[in-house]
């Protein structure tokens, strides 16, 4: 079943989500939620969806960067963003650690801020420990675009949106991003828009 994706302004997007117990994770209710979130993410389409985005204040997110999403992206952009397919997985009660000092900046969107994008600085590499949908503890060391997806979705679980971290002067509709900024190097966008905010 496709779920409604709530939009910015809904209180659930600004409320820290509740951790799930091991017993809860394997219930039919949570299995159904995961299934429905996956369908909703595919339908949107998106590469990640956190439970608060469908009105559920739970520390649960689904992630998948599908290969068919990447076919239209030029190889140079794929290399610059360090983007590669990521198989479907579920993260529950994640803990994130930023690894190293390297930060990267790219335009980022969100299904809960439909139609908009902004330049967001993120750590290039992260380590995430979490439980999967079988209540098994897992760990990921991720870099590049995958690390960005993880940071974005885990932010949702703490009531944080990308607009809290963006270069505010780069906030743009998708239409104007494509029209004016998408083809420019990030350094040029920062210079042109006089981005001295953090």
Beta strands, then each sheet from edge to edge (+ up, - down):
strand 1: 48-50
strand 2: 60-65
strand 3: 86-98
strand 4: 103-109
strand 5: 116-123
strand 6: 125-131
strand 7: 137-143
strand 8: 172-173
sheet 1: 1+ 2- 3+ 6- 7+
sheet 2: 4+ 5- 8+
end
